[in-house]
């Protein structure tokens, strides 16, 4: 399932890259204040980049400074290991896609507002995010729905964009609600996931109302750690009106 999902995303990205001038949705996407900060950041892109190759995109994200020399990494779910981007072997890292989460470390003086050219047409499309192997998967919130800013010094929330309890889970044969697929039902997936706040430099949870989590909604620009207990699952996120 993961190979199929990745292949579809790859084809879509290739089409968008070649024909981006044909889409009215091509725009400059800029992170809101507080989304990035000095230190570690766990982020996701809220749109398909027109230049998804990591070397080109990382340079674009940082403007004149570039992020290509920073410590950028992703989690490879099939092998359950962290992969660090290397300019000498960019193919090993793969393209940067909205459905994946990424770590980046920003030093004092690095840009904390990033911009890239992207296409946000997926906002009206249902998204499947693969959980290929039992264990951890680092996913990205794939939509670009607008959101209010946080107060200074508070954890960064890009709005109540997508209730976590609205996510469905499928094994390719049957589809369950997150509650039904969690430890309260099929035990396919943990109902708690985790995100990292760039302001406080701390890990926070997201969960169902019964979990009494710090937050209960997925939001733009964030990556999330998801724990599954069964191979070849997928999260299904139905498009919502912004």
C-alpha positions in Angstrom: 0.0 0.0 0.0 2.8 2.4 0.9 4.6 1.8 -2.5 1.3 2.5 -4.3 0.6 5.6 -2.3 4.1 6.9 -2.8 4.0 6.1 -6.5 0.7 8.1 -6.8 2.2 11.0 -4.9 5.3 10.9 -7.0 3.4 10.9 -10.3 1.3 13.8 -9.0 4.3 15.8 -7.9 6.0 15.2 -11.3 2.9 16.4 -13.2 2.6 19.5 -11.0 6.3 20.2 -11.4 6.2 20.0 -15.2 2.9 21.8 -15.6 2.8 24.1 -12.7 2.3 27.1 -14.9 -1.1 25.6 -15.9 -2.5 25.7 -12.4 -4.1 28.7 -10.9 -3.3 27.3 -7.5 0.5 27.9 -7.8 1.3 30.4 -5.1 4.0 31.4 -2.6 3.3 29.7 0.7 4.8 31.4 3.8 4.9 30.1 7.3 3.0 32.2 9.9 4.8 33.7 12.9 5.7 31.0 15.5 5.6 28.0 13.2 9.4 27.9 13.3 11.9 28.9 15.9 15.5 28.6 17.0 16.3 25.0 17.9 14.4 21.9 16.8 11.3 22.1 14.6 9.0 19.2 13.5 7.3 20.5 10.4 5.2 19.5 7.4 4.5 21.5 4.2 0.8 22.6 3.7 1.1 22.4 -0.1 2.8 20.4 -2.8 6.1 22.1 -3.6 6.7 22.7 -7.3 10.3 21.8 -6.7 10.0 18.8 -4.3 13.7 17.6 -4.6 15.1 18.3 -1.1 18.3 20.1 -2.3 16.3 22.7 -4.3 13.5 23.0 -1.8 15.7 23.4 1.2 17.6 26.2 -0.5 14.3 27.8 -1.5 12.8 27.5 2.1 15.7 29.5 3.6 15.8 32.2 0.9 19.3 33.7 0.6 20.5 31.7 3.6 19.2 28.3 2.5 18.5 25.3 4.7 20.6 22.9 2.6 23.4 22.8 5.2 21.1 22.5 8.2 20.4 19.2 9.9 17.2 18.1 8.1 15.9 14.6 8.6 12.9 12.4 8.1 11.7 9.1 9.6 11.7 6.1 7.3 8.7 4.0 8.5 9.5 0.8 6.6 13.0 0.5 8.2 12.1 2.4 11.4 15.1 4.6 11.2 16.0 8.3 10.9 17.4 9.5 7.6 19.5 12.6 7.4 19.5 14.6 4.2 22.9 14.6 2.4 23.6 16.8 -0.6 25.9 14.0 -1.9 23.0 11.4 -2.0 19.7 13.3 -2.2 18.0 10.4 -3.8 18.3 8.4 -0.5 16.2 11.0 1.2 13.4 11.2 -1.4 11.2 14.2 -2.3 9.6 16.4 0.4 5.9 15.8 0.4 3.0 17.3 2.5 2.0 13.9 4.0 5.4 13.5 5.7 6.9 15.2 8.7 10.4 16.5 8.9 12.9 17.6 11.5 15.0 20.7 11.0 17.4 22.4 13.5 17.7 26.2 13.2 20.6 28.0 14.8 20.6 31.5 16.1 20.5 33.8 13.1 18.8 31.3 10.8 15.6 32.3 9.1 12.5 31.4 11.1 10.0 32.3 8.4 10.1 30.0 5.4 8.5 30.4 2.0 8.2 28.1 -1.0 6.3 27.9 -4.3 3.5 25.4 -3.9 0.2 24.1 -5.1 -2.5 23.8 -2.4 -5.1 22.1 -4.6 -5.1 19.1 -2.3 -7.3 21.1 0.1 -10.4 19.8 -1.7 -9.1 16.2 -1.9 -9.4 13.3 0.5 -5.9 12.3 1.6 -4.6 8.8 2.4 -1.4 8.6 4.5 0.3 5.3 4.7 1.4 3.6 7.9 3.4 0.9 6.2 4.8 -1.0 9.2 3.9 -1.6 12.8 5.8 1.0 14.9 6.2 4.7 14.4 5.4 6.8 11.4 6.1 10.5 11.1 3.3 12.0 9.1 2.5 15.6 8.1 -0.8 17.4 8.2 -1.3 17.8 4.4 -3.8 20.7 4.2 -3.3 24.4 4.1 -6.4 25.6 5.9 -5.9 29.1 7.3 -5.7 29.5 11.1 -5.4 32.0 13.9 -2.1 32.9 15.5 -1.1 31.9 19.0 -0.3 34.4 21.7 3.4 35.1 22.2 5.1 32.5 24.3 2.3 29.9 24.0 2.6 26.7 22.0 2.1 27.3 18.3 -1.3 26.2 17.0 -2.2 26.9 13.4 -5.9 26.7 14.3 -8.5 24.1 14.9 -8.2 22.8 11.4 -8.9 19.0 11.5 -10.3 17.1 14.5 -8.1 14.1 15.2 -11.2 12.0 16.0 -12.4 12.6 12.4 -9.5 10.6 10.9 -10.4 7.1 9.7 -8.1 4.1 9.5 -8.2 1.3 6.9 -6.3 -2.0 6.5 -7.2 -2.1 2.9 -10.3 -4.3 3.5 -12.3 -2.5 6.2 -12.3 1.1 7.4 -12.8 2.1 11.0 -13.1 5.3 12.9 -10.0 6.3 14.8 -11.8 5.4 18.0 -12.7 1.9 16.6 -9.2 1.3 15.3 -7.5 2.4 18.6 -6.7 0.5 21.7 -10.4 0.8 22.6 -11.4 -1.4 19.7 -9.3 -3.1 17.0 -5.9 -2.1 18.6 -4.5 -1.1 15.2 -3.3 2.3 16.3 -2.7 4.3 19.4 -5.3 7.0 19.8 -2.6 9.4 21.0 -0.1 11.0 18.6 2.6 13.5 19.3 3.9 16.8 17.9 6.7 19.1 18.8 6.3 22.7 19.8 9.0 25.0 18.4 8.3 27.7 21.0 8.6 25.6 24.1 11.0 23.0 22.5 8.8 20.3 24.0 6.7 17.3 22.9 2.9 17.6 23.2 0.2 15.1 22.6 -2.9 15.0 20.4 -5.7 12.6 21.0 -9.3 11.7 21.3 -11.5 13.6 23.9 -11.3 10.5 26.1 -7.5 10.8 26.2 -7.6 14.4 27.7 -4.9 15.5 25.4 -3.1 18.8 25.1 -4.7 19.2 21.7 -7.4 17.4 19.7 -6.9 18.8 16.2 -4.3 18.5 13.5 -3.0 21.8 12.3 -1.1 23.3 9.3 2.7 23.2 9.3 2.9 20.4 11.9 4.3 16.9 11.8 2.9 14.1 14.0 4.4 10.9 15.4 1.8 8.1 15.0 2.1 4.6 16.6 0.6 1.7 14.9 0.4 -2.0 15.9 -0.4 -3.6 12.5 1.4 -3.5 9.1 -0.1 -1.9 6.0 -2.6 0.6 7.4 -3.5 4.0 6.1 -5.1 7.1 7.6 -7.9 8.6 5.6 -8.6 12.3 6.0 -11.7 13.6 4.2 -11.4 17.1 2.8 -13.1 19.7 4.9 -14.3 23.1 3.9 -11.8 25.8 5.0 
